[in-house]
Amino acid sequence: MLADVIPQRTRLVPAMARGFIGRCPHCGQGRIFGRFLKVRPDCEVCGLELHHHRADDLPPYAVIFIVGHIVGYLILETESAYDVPLWVEMGVWPVVTLAMALALLQPVKGAVVGLQYALGMQGFARLPRGGPAPGPEETHLAAAAAGVPDRDRA
C-alpha cells in the first residue's frame, strides 16, 4: 500500500495532543517518557527516534505562565470576594501552585516534543519506515486518494 512506502508526518495538533497525553507523536501508541521527565531514546512501537529532542526551557516557562495566570486569578477572586485569614492563604496557595506545576510539567513537555516532531525540528526530519497510525476517516480518505478499493464497503 502507498502509505506503507512513504511515511507521513502527523499534523501539528494531533502530534501535540499525543505528546500531551504521553504518547509517541508519530504513531500515538508508544510512550514518550521512561521516567517522570526523561524522554525515551526511541518509540518502542514505531521506532521514531526521540533522543534528539530539545525541549529545554520551554516546558517550565509554559507551565509557569499557565499556573501563574490561573493561581493569580484565583487569589485575586478570593481576596476580593472573601475575607480569608492570611495564614490560610499562605498555606493553601503554595500547595495549589506546586501541585498544578507538577501535574502540568510532563504533559507540557510531551506537547513540546510533539511540536518539534510536527515541525521537523531538532533532528525529527527523518521519519521511521512505517507511517503514523491513521484514524478511521484518514484511512478511508487515503485509500480513496490512492485509488485502492475500500475493503470495508466491498
Summary of the structure (lengths in Angstrom):
residues: 154
radius of gyration: 20.8
end to end distance: 17.3
largest distance: 70.3
contacts: 424
relative contact order: 0.21
helix: 53%
strand: 4%
